[in-house]
Structure formats: C-alpha cells, structure tokens
Amino acid sequence: MAIQEEFEKLVDRLKTERDELKLKMHLASMEVKEEFDEAEKKWDQLKNRAIDIADGAVETSDEYIDKAKIVGDELKEAYNRIASRLRK
C-alpha cells in the first residue's frame, strides 16, 4: 500500500507541475502576443514615415527622419525581445 500511496503523490505533484507549466506557457504566449501587437503599431508608424520620406513631393526635416530612426530602433528591440521569448 505504501508504494501505491507514493505513486499517487508523485502523480499529484506531476499534475500540479504540469498545470503550472501550462499556465505559464499560456501567459507567456499572451505577453508575446501583446508585445507583438504593440510592435505592429510601431511598424505602421515606421511604414508611414518611410513613405513620407521616400515621397519627393513631401518635404521632410532631419528631425522627422531622426524620429523615424528612433521608431525603427524601438521596433528592432521589440522584435529581439519577442524572438528571445519564443526561443525559451
């Protein structure tokens, strides 16, 4: 009977660990999705700025281009964080 009880305890512990891992994976995927959604907003900003910069009819200042570069750098960092989380 002791072996059966030990086995039941092992199964219970493993079930708890499994449930915790499933929850963490779900939450992690939600965090990654949220961060990707935020990155998509920055992507849209960057695309719009790139169109403005490329359009010869629209005059763009150095400040405007610098801000576009900042958005690009932020987007690059976000993509790196997302890729890092997906590798885990």
N, C-alpha and C positions, 0 to 999 in steps of 0.2 A: 504494500500500500504506500510506503514512503516513496518508492520510485514513481508511482503514478502521481502523487502529490507534487513531487519535484518537477515532473514533466509538465503538469498543469500550470505551475508557477512560471516555468520557462516560457510556455506558450503565452501566458498572460503578459509577461514582460515584453516578449517579442511583439505581441499585438499592440501594446502601448507604444513601443518604439516605432513600429510601422505606422501607426496612426499619426504620431507626432511628425515623422518624416514626410508623410503625405501632406499634412497641413503646411509644413514649412515649404515644401515644393510648390504648393498651390499659391501660398502668399508670395513666394519669390517670383513666380511667374506673373502674378498680378503687379508686383513692383516693377518688373521689367517692362510689362505692357504699358504701365503708366508712364515710365520714363521714355519709352519709345514714342508714345503719343505726344509727350512734350517735345521730343526731338523732331517730330513731324511738323510741329508749329514753327520751329526754328528753320527747318528745311524749306517750308513755304516762304518764310521771310527771305531766306538766302536766295531762293529762285527768283523772287520778285526783284530783289536788289540786283541780281545778276542781269536780269532783263533790262532794268533801267540803265545799268552801267554799259551794257552792250549796245543799247539803242543810241545811235548817234544823235538823234533828234532831242534827246533829253540830256540836259547838262547836269553832270554830277560833280560834286565837290570832293576834294580829298577826304574831308570829314565823313562824307557819305560812304565812300569806299572803305575807309578805316572801320566804320561801324559794321559794314558788311563782312569785313575780315574777322571782326570780333565774333559776330554771329557764327561764322564758319568755324572758328576755333572752338566755340562752345559746343557746336554740333559734333565736331570731331571728338571732343572729350566725352560727350554723352554716348556716342557710338562705341567708344572704347570701354566705358563703364558697362554698357549693355552686353557687349561681346564678352567681357570678363565674367559677368554674372552667368551668362549662358554656358561658359566653359566649366563652371563649378559643378 
